[in-house]
């Protein structure tokens, strides 16, 4: 039996196609920019890396990214990333000529370009902000003049390709300084800030002179230190720096929780009126080191204390969904986008010693030996330390997580409907609260807690959480009534986890009518289960959702990721059609009843695809065939309602896996 289940599961995965993210990701579709930084791509292609499309065939990576929903490419620019004799420093050799070639390919693929000036000859980050070799001995004013000229000349060359340049970044991760000006050298004094801001304004003026509509971006790090960001923004204001976007790097293993990110960016947006975005981010999909050059984060041991995502493609996709949502939730609609950092930086092979000559020749690794003449700390020359955080596998085929971008840009019809719950994951209040936005909690506990806090979430940073030393009965949370935007069948669902002594009753239905209820017990810490109810509603009617929890002494649990989503048209009345067929010898009368319209999915038996009242392997096989568009695989309206086990509005491999888990008794059967 287990072999049959495994075989069917494999078939289901192969047949049912591309991963589609949870429906609440569509709430972030107002964001303007869904971008990636692939600055090293030309050197990688030169070294023999082949990029493929979703079918595994060799393809232009820019076209693949556009197909996946990416709309903007971020490209770093170094002044002279090579020795005077032309030996590359590596890191992609990202000079002006490289940027121009990438711009041409962006133009051909219909992609915009974010130009990222480092004002250095190699990597610029909080730990190093070295001036270009040619500017080393310049005064502040001379550096300002050089920044203006270099920025203006470079933008002119890139503009000649015809590519759209909506934003220009003046400096990269400039938290500690830029272009050889270090705030620490002046003790973070007003004079030091004045010098740094003179350089910012020189770059900004070049951008304004290039095109008034192009936005000026300033880029900083460490959003987990929110007071530091307010300190930076205040100094920018005091020095009259001309910019539009306050950007941050956000690597979840270093930079705090997503709720804190939203809160920190909201404070900048509210107090200073600036747009905000994430200019760099990434997450691991594997622990594997594909090129034998040490990875920045090799495994879960390097992840710190902030994160709650699996090291997997699915974990990577969920992180991206949640990050887009965190930026979309910034106050006053000031969040404008997210850029993933170097998702295509792959190794050229899996043998370090075979790779090294190629990295040295083409600059397709992190650094070459030559880089030490400019940066004495560039000792770890070699390959890529982020290949395990790419959005492409080691063969260059896009991972399913890349297609998260489609949900943001709307570049493909995902079939997703908007989640009508405005605060579905309890992130809107940025942490602990007993009165979460859009929800009501009753009663308040004096012993233990039943409230929202940053504890045991399924996704993001927050969840409704409970714990008690003595036990309690009937603590409840209810959603403010949701108005149905159109006629249809709505799926109402919540995710729950907790100890086996925690009992829940989920209720949903139309306001002022007897609700449908589902009760059960949690099955253990972090054993998340989704509970769903189908509700029929007319446009304008109110849909209610509530959960009651009772638990024993020491009981705990969480509720997270709540959804109310339109899934289907309302069923029509049974229709009977009489047709008459006449031949020379007989007249036959045939009664035809429409199967598709008569079955009203009012009572769902989850997993019963063929509607025979049993959930077994035949249901998996039928669903696999139907998802693979087998025309002979017929599924009724009731069967479709029974099939969508993960409640994403699609019938695919994920639903097959859910049914298989029920058959194998890894999760309970749900009616």
N, C-alpha and C positions, 0 to 999 in steps of 0.2 A: 504493500500500500504506500509506504513512504517513498519508494522508488517511483511509483506512478505520480505521486504528488510532485516530486522534484522534477520529473520530466515535463509535466504539465506546466509547472511554474516557469521552467526554462523556455518552453514554447510560448507562453504568454508574454514573457519579457521580450522575446524576439519579434513577436507579431505586432505588439501594440505601440511601438514607436516612441516618440520623443516625450521626455518629462515635461509636464506643465505645472507651474508653481501654484500654490494655494490662491484662492480667489481674492483674498484681501490684499495681494500685491497690486491688483488693479487700482486700488485706492491711491497709489503713488503715481498714477498716470499723468498728473498735472505737472510733474517735474519736467524741466526742459531738456536736461542733459543726462543721457545714459551712455557713458563713455568708457574707453579703455586707453591705457598708455602702452603703445607697442613700439617705443623708440628704438629698440634693438633689432627690429625685424629685418632690416636690409642686411645687416651683418650675418644674421642667422640664416637667411636664405642663401647668402654667399657661401656659407659653411656647409650647405647641403641639407639643411632642415626643410622638409616638405610639409606644407600645410594642406589639409584636406577639407572637403565639405562634409556635411552630416551623413552622407552615404559612404564616406571613406575614399572618395576619388580625389586625386590632386586638384587643388583649386586655389584661386587667388584669395589670400587671407582677408583682404579688404572687402571682397564680395561676400565672403562667408560671415564676416562680422556684421555687415549691413543686413544680410539675410536674418541674422540672429537678433536684430533689433538695436544694435549699437548705432548711435547717430553722430558721435564726435570722437575724434582721435586726439589724444594728448601726446605731444612730442617735445622732449627736452632738447635744448640747444646749448652746447658748450662752445666756447670761443675757438680754441685750438686744442682739441683733444689728441694731440700727437706731439712727438718731438719735432724739433726744427728740421730734421731730415725726413720726417714723414712717417715714423714708426708709431702706430696707434697705441693709445692708452687702454683701449678696450671699452667695455661697457656699451658696445654698439657703435662707438666712434661717432657720436651724435653731434656733428658740426652742421653748419648752415647748408652745405650741399646735401647732406643726408635729409635734413628737414624739407628741402625743396623737392627731393624725389618722393618722399612720403606724401607731400602735399599733392603731387600729380596723381598719385594712386588714390588718395582720398577723393579728389575731384572726380576721377573716373568711376568711383563706387558710390558717389552721391553722399559722401561723408564730410562733415565739418571738421575744423581743426582748432584745437586749443594749443597755442604756442607757449611753451614753458621755458623762459630764459633763466639760466642758472647764474649767468655772469661769472663764470669760472671756466677752467679748462677741463675739469673732471667733476666728480660727484660733489654736490653741495647739499648739505643736510645740517641738522642742529650741531653736529660735532665738528663740521668743517665748512668754512665759507671763504675759501681762498680766492683771491683775485686772480684773473687771468695773468699768465706770465708777463705779457706785454704791459700790464697795468700795475705791476707790483709796487712801483715807487711813485705812483700818481698821488697827488693831493686829492682831497675830497671833491673839489670842484672839477679837477681833471677827470676823476672817475665818473662824476655826474655827466660831464660832456661826452665821455667815451660811451657810457651806457646809452645816452640819447642817440648817438650816431649809430652804434651797433644795432640797437633796437629798430631804429627807423630804416636802416639799410636792409636788415634782414626781412622785415615785414614787407618791404617793397619787392624783394626777390620772391618771397612766398606768394604774395598777392598776384604776381605775374602768372602763376599757374591757374588762376581762376578759382581756387578753393575758397570756400567761405571761412572767415576767421571771426567767430562771434566773441572770443575771449582771448586775452593775452595775459600770461602770468609773469609778473615782475618779481623775479627771485623765487627760489625753491626752498621750502622749509626754513624760512628766515627768522625763526624764533630767537636766535642768538646773534644775528647780524647778517651781513651780505657783502660780497665782493671785497673781502679783506677788512671790513669794518666790523669789529666784534664789540658788542655792548659791554661785555665783561671787562674789556680793556679800560673802559672809562668808569667802571663801577656802576654800570647801568644808570649813568647820570643823565641829566637833561641835555647836556652837550653831546653825549654819545647818541642819544635818541635823535637829536637834531641832525647829526651827520648821516645817520642811517636813513632818516626820512627825506633828506636831500637826494639820496640815491633813488629811493622809491619814486619820488616825484619826477626825477629825470626820466625814468622808464615810463611812468604814466603819461608824461607830456608827449613822448614819442608815439605812444598808442593813440592819444587824442588827436595828434597831428596826422596820424595815418587814417583814422576813421572815427568820428565821434560816437558812432553806434557800437563800436567794439568795446566790450567791458574790460576794465582793469581788475585783475585778480591779484591779491596778496595771499601768501600761503604760509601757514604756521603748523606747529605740531603740539602734541600733548593736550588734547581737549579734556582729558581727565582732570587736569588742573584748571578748573573753570576760572578761578580768581586770576590766574596768569593771563587768560585770554582777555578778560576785562581790563587788566593792566595794559596789555598790548594795544587794545582798541582805543583806550583812553589816550595813550601816547600818540597814536596815529591821528586822533582828532586834534589834540593839542598842537601838533605840528602841521596841521592842515594838509594831510596827505590826501591826494586825489585818487580814490579807488571806488570800485563798485561792489566787489565780492570779497568777503572774508572766507578763505578756504582753509580746510584742515586736512591733515592726514588722519586716517582712523584705521589702525590695525587692531583688531579686537583683543589680541593677546597682549597688547601693551597699553591701550588707550581708553580703558574704562568700559562701562556698560553703555548700551545703546540708549537707555533712558537718560543717562547723564549726558550723552552726546546731544540728544535733542534739547535738553535743558540748557546746556552750555551755548549751543548755536542760537537758541531762542533768545538768550540774554543779549547776545550781540545784535541779533536782528531787531529786537525791541528797543534797546537803548540807543543804538547807533544808526538804525535804519538801513543796515546793509543786507544785501543778499548773502547767503551762505551756501557752502557745498562741501562735499568730501572730494578732495583732489587725488587721494591715493587710498587704496584699501586692498585687501586680499584675504583669503582663507584657504586652509589645507584641504585637499581632497584625498591625499594619500600620505603615508609615512615613507614611502619608497624614495630613495635617492637615485634618480635615473642616470646621472652622469658622473657619479662618484666624486662630486665636489660638494662639500658639506652644505646642507640646507640651513637657512636662517632659523627655521623652526622645524626640527626633524621629527618630532613626535609630540604627544600630549604633555610630556614633561616640560616642554618649553612654552606652554600656552598661558602661564600665569593664572590669575584667580578670577578673571572677569567673564570667561566665555562659557557657553552652554550649547555647543554645536558638535555633532559627530565629525570625525575626520573621514569624510566621504563626499561623493558627488552630491548626494542629497543634502548633507550638512552644509556644503558650500552653497547650494541653491537656496536653502532656507536662510542662511546668513545674509545673502544678497537681498532676498525679499525683505527681510527685517531691516536691513540697513536703508534700503530705499524708503521704507515706511518711516524710519526714524527721521530721515531728512524731510520727507513730505510733511511730517507732524510739527516741523518748526513753526514757531509763532508767526502770525500775519502772512502766511504763505510765502515766506522769504527763502525757504529751501529750494534750490534750483537743480540739484543733480548730484551724481556720484560717478567717479572714475575709478575703474579697477586697474591696479598697477601691474604692468608687464604680464598679462595673462598668456602670452605666446612665447615667453622666454624659455625655450626648451634646450636640453642638451643636444649636442650634435652626435652623440654616441654614448655607450655605457661604459667605456674604458677610459679612465682619466689620462693615461699616458699616450693613448692614441689621439685623444681629443686635444691635448695641450698644444701641439704644433698648429692645429687648426685655430684654436682660440687666439694664439699668439699672432697668427697670420692675418686673421679677419677681424679681430677685436670683438668676437661674438661671446666672449666670457666676461666675467665681472671686472677683471682688470688684466693687463699684461705686465710683464716685467718692466717695460718702459715707463709705466705709470709712476714708478717710484721716484723718478726725477722731479715730478710735480708734487706728488703726495707721498711722503715718506712712510705713511701708514698703509699704503696699498701693497702690503706684503703677501696677502692671500690671493695671488693671481690664479686664475683658472676659469671655471665654468659658471653655471648659474646656480644660485642658492635659493631660487624660488620656483624651480620646476615642479615641485610638489604642491604649489599653490596656483598652477596654471589653470586656464579654462579649456585647455587642449590636452589630450593624452600624449604619451611619449612618442606616438606615431604621427602626431599632428592632427588627429581627428578631434573636432570640437566635442567637449563634454556636454551632457544635458544641461548642466548648470549655466552654460553660456546663454541659453535661450530664455533665461529669466528676463533679459533685457527687452524681449518682445512685449512683455506685459507692461512695461513702462512707456515705451514709445508707440505702442499700438501698431507696430509694423506688420503684424500678422493677426489673423482672426483666430484667437485662442478659444473662442466660445465661452469665455468667462463672463459671469455676471457680477455686478458690484455687491460686495458684502454690505448689507444694510445696517449692521451694527457699527456705530461710529467709534466705539472704544473697545474693539473686540479682544485685545490682549492686555487691557488694563495698563497701557503705557502712557496714557494722556496726562496722568498726574505726576509722572516722573518719580514714582516711588510709593512709600507707605501712605495709605489713606483709608478711612472707613466710610468715605462717601465718594467713590470713584465716579468720574464724569459719565453721565448717562445711566448710572445704576443706583439701586437702593439696597442697602444692607440692613437687615433687622433680624433679631435684636442685637445690640452691642453686648459683647461678653465682658464680664468682670474677671473671669477665670479663663485664661488662654486667649486666643484671638481668632477672629473670622473676618478678615480684611484683606486689602491689597498690599502686597509688599514684595520686595526683591528676594523672594525665597521660592525655590523649586518651580521655576517657570518652565513651560514646554518650549516656548520660543521667546526671543527678546529678553527683557530683564525682569518683568513683573508678572504676577499672577494673583488671582484670588487664592488666599492660603488660609488654612485653619490648623490649629493645634490646641489641645486642652489636656490638662493633667487629670481632671475629674470626669470628663465626658460632658456632652450637651445634647439637647434634643431640638431639632427644628430650626437651626440657624438658616436664614434664607438670604438669597440675593435675587433681585428681579431687575429686568431691563425696562427702561422707559419704553412705552409702546412705540413700535415701529410701523410706519405707514407703508402699505404695499403700493409700489409705484405703478403696477399694472396687474391685470388679471393673471392668475397662474398658480402653480404649485410651488411652494417655498419649502426649502429644506432648512430646518432649524437644528443647529448642532452645537455641542460643547465638547471639549476634551477634559477628562478628569483623571486624576491619579491619587493614590494614597494607600494607607494601611487597610487591611482587610476588614477592620472593624468600622470603617467609615461607610455609612449608607447614604445614598443620594436618591432624590426623586426629582427628575427633570420634567417640567411641565411646559407645554406650549399649545397655543390655539388662538382663536379669534377672541378679541376683547369682548367681555360680557357673555361668553359662551363657555360651556364645560370644556376644559382643556384635555388634551391627550397627555398621559403621564407614562414615563418609563422609570422604573426603579432598579437599583442594583447596588452592589458593593464594589468598592475599589479593590484592586488585586495586588497591590504592593507598591513600594516606593519606585517612582519613575516608570511604572507600567502604565503608560498613557493609553486611554481608550476613548474613542469618540462615540458619543450617544446622539442619535438623530431622530427627529420627528418630522413627518411631512404634513404641511398645512395648506389647505386650499383657501385662497383669498381673492377678493375682487379689488380692483383699484380703489384706493382710499380707505380700505378697511385696516384695522389695527391688529398687528400680530404681537402677542405677548410671549415672554420667555422668563422662566424662573427656575431656581434650583433650591431645594431644601436639603440640608445635611444634618445627620445625627451621627454621633461617634462615641466610642467608649473611652475610658481613661487612657491617656497617652495617644489618642487618635490624632492623625494628621492627614493632610491632603491638599490638592490644588485643583483649580478650574482655570482654563486658559483657552485662547483661540476660539472664541464664540463666533458663530456665523448665522446669518439669515440670508439665504440666497435663492433667487428665482431659478427653478430647474426645468420647468416644463409648462406647456399650455394646459389650461383646464380641460378635462375630458368633456367631449360632447355627448349628447344623448345617443343611445343605441340607434343605429340607422339600418333599416332593412330595405333592400332593393330587390324587386322582382324582375327578372329578365325572361323573355320568351324566345326559344330557339325553334325554328320551323324547318323540317325537312320534308321530302316527298312522302314519307311514310308515317312520321310521328310528330307530335308537338310536345315539347318538354318544358315544364316550368321549374326554374331553379331559384331557390331563396339564398341570397348571399348576405351574410352578416359581417360587418366590418369589425375585425378583431382589434385593430389599432385604436379605434375610438370608443369601444364599449368598456374597456377595462380601466376603471378609475382607480389610480393607485392610492386608495384610502387606507389600506392596511398593508404595510410593507413587511415582508419577510426577507431580511437582509441576506443576500447571496443566492436566493432562489431565482436564478436567471430564467429557467424554463417553466417556472410556476407550477411545479408538481408537488409543492409542499415539503420537499426535501432539499437539503443543501448537500451536494456531493460533487464528485469529480465531473459529472456530466455538465454541471453548471459552469465549471471552469472552461471546459472544452467549448461549449456553446458561446460563452462570452469572448474567448480568444478568437474564435472564427468570426464573430460579429465585429469585433474591434479591428480585425484584419480585412474587413469589407468583403467577406465571403457572402455573396448574394443569396446563397441557399441557407444561410444562418439567420433565421427569423426570430426576433425578440419582440414581445408585445410591450405595450406601454407600461403594464404592471411589471413585466420582467425588467424593463429599463430602470424603473424606480427601485426595484430590488437589487439591481446590479451595481449602482453607483455607491460602493461601500465606503470610499474615502471622501465622498460628498464634494467633489470638485466640479460637478457638472459635466464630466466626461467619462466615457466608458473605455478603460484602457488596462495596461498591465498591472497598474497599482491595485485596481479592483480585483483582478485575478489573484494577486498575491494575498489580498485580504481574505478572500474566500478560502484559499488554500490553508491559511493559518487557522480559520475556523474549523475546517475539516480535520486538520491535524491536532485540534484542541489546544493550539497555542494561545488562542484568545477565545472568549465565549461566543456562542451563537447569540445574535441579537434579532429580536422580532422587528 
